[in-house]
């Protein structure tokens, strides 16, 4: 938080404060409080002349990241170790380029060598069609086999109908049929001659055979036969009954003869089909003679083709309503059983190298694979050709890169990934199966062995959350690659940063950036790092600035991108997102939010908070007030009491109380009741960066000495009164500067910051210029005593050998007030006792 000056304190009074000499043994550093920080301490600027180039066109673009040796060594270790559970989690800030760097490293490692990945195919199991078989092939062989099988089907569709229409086949078929027919006719003829010898005729009827008496070569009609004498009729009926028995025996032999005919025809078809199928498959057998699993599948395919040779003879009568659009005639639904599902295929224009696969949408199906369905006659059907590979299959034998947050947000995906890594095999199944729910899946493909290194990407918070909350995580992801947010600022790293900018220029095909522009980008990198001795390596942010600067450079017709273009890009980015900052400044300017930048007040001080809205952060002044009276030694944090104060803010207030209790009037009870509040604050307050300002307000209220309101203060304190570093120091200073500038800078306004934050200063150039011209001030303080002297113009006071603070000092006044509270509290206690 940042705060302001107290009412009525003249700038001359501040300048007249003399530096105090700390007593022997005091570790606190003594500073000359009369001097604000010089402009040179507020921003470290890069000298373009020391970069050694005119534009980035002269530089060799850098490959990979700079200053990430620890993370890159971890990635190298994770990629080299032979253990399935040493997977990697790459953690670091967003837009740091970690994904790009890891991909580049792993791709380079893949190109350097290693066993090429295997091809995987699914083929039909002709015995158990619901369980497709998985076959492993060398890299590039799967597509060759698939093309070969299509050629086999096309060949059989073309040749088998011709063979079965040939003279040789037709002659052999006629011979088989005539042999059976001759046997049937011969038996019937023999029975007919025997019947005729007995004056009985064998007649063929629509329902079969019948026997009837004949006379003089003609069949006797039933009514005539019934007029014959009984004796004669009985003799004829006896003959017919005997012949009827013989006819039944003969007819019983007919199906066996027909069965023999079919058997002989089947043998003929098998003979012809075997020759045709064997000849069609011979080329594949030769090409894949080194792969026994493929040879075994070809043998099974040959047997099924022979058994179903009629499929190749049909001319469309067996077509189904399955809609499979393809120009390849071999995709006929009748022949899908013989095709090859190239599940994971390499080669054919693709390089057989270790795969590096990044899955951008890690859903369950995209990771594990899925079984698709097609509509057939209003129903959903599937087969082994509709088994589709997932990212784990494509990355098998290599590396799989996944965004951890997206993975965790996808239902079933995280558990499926862990289960697959532990089982070391990829089993394609419906996610509902693992949950024990009903499933409509009809296929159970053979699982595929898994040999993959999984690389997850995420921020540090997610990494530590998983480490604590998921016991499987630490067992499966044992390599932590932690990317730094920043690198040290040095001449060597300045050049590396310039080469990084050259890489961005080349990657996005931008204009070269001149040395002044690169120097400005380096300075902005330090500001993004919140440390002038560091450089941010959030590559995404730097890339955005370079690309926008290139746009503005093009708008004005420059051939290179300059410092002015970079400055404009930064200004335009700020302008597009600073509506809330403008509204905050407007409410203060119109007096809606009351903030004073001049005068003085007792127990009142200006503090600064930092608001973060997306990528924009800015400082906002706030008024803090303190009130004191006799009490029971309690400092009331009003923000906490109304549940607006966060735990860190509450901690700062408790530390403040500890400082008071441990420093002043330690020989009497602390009979103080104090209240602290952020005035006109309607949202949450957290962080301890306002604790020093709250302490200054409390000391002012106790000493009854006004605080100058033309200063703003930020910094946390410890229980010994040391002012400690805080975050967002640049935004806080600039927030108060913008307010003061809107009311006219008079040279008395300024900000107090912790001395340990000086190394973080990378202020805007307009702020630095105002300080250089004496229109604004930035003071660095190391102890509460330093700050209270600057804010009140009254010496803080050191405790002398007699145990008392110097007369008239702030500390003396505070201690006297606290003793007075204790005395009066004791007097009131005695008075109450007398009353009772």
Buried (B, 14 or more C-beta within 10 A) or exposed (E): BBBBBBBBBEBEEBEEBEEBEBEEEEEBEEBEBEEBBEBEBBBBBBEBEEBEBEBBBEBEBBEBBBBBEEBBEBBBEBBEEEEBBBBBBBBBBEBBBBBBBBBBBBBEBBEEEEEBBBBBBBBBBBEEEEBBBBBBBBBBBBBBBBBBBBBBBBBBBEBBBEBBEEEEBEEBBEEBEEBBBEBBEEBBEEBBEBBEEBBBBBBEEEEEBBBBBBEEEEBBEEEEBEEBEEEEBEBBEEBBEBBBEBBEEBBEEBEEBEEBBEEBBBEBBBEBBBEBBEEBBEEBBEBBEEBEBBBEBBEBBBBBBBBBBEBBBEEEEEEEEBEEEEEEEBBBBBBBBBBBBBBBBBBEEEEBBBBBBBBEEBBBBBBBBBBEBBEBEEEEEBBBBBBBBBBBBBBBBBBBBBBBBBBBEBEBBBBBBBBBBBEEBBBBBBBEEBEEEEEEBEBBBBBBEBBBBBBBBBBBEBBEBBBEEBEBBBEBBBBBBBBBBBBEBEEEBBBBBBBBBBBBBBEEEBBBBBBBBBBBBBBBBBBBBBBBBBBBBBBEBBBBBBBBBBBBBBEEEBEBBBBBBBBBBBEBBBEEBBEBBEEBBEBBBEEEBEBBBBBBBBBBBBBBBBBEEEEBBBBBBBBBBBBBEBBEBEBBBBBBEEEBBBEBBBBBBBBBBBBBBEBBBEEBBBBBBBBBBBEEBEEEBBBBBBBBBBBBBBBBBBBEBBBBBBBBBBBBBBBBBBBBBBBBBBBBBBBBBBBBBEBEBEEBBBBBBBBBBBBBBBBBEEBBBBBEEEBBBBBBBBBBBBBBBBBBBBBBBBBEEEEBBBEEBBBBBBBBBBBBBBEEBEEEEEEEEEEE
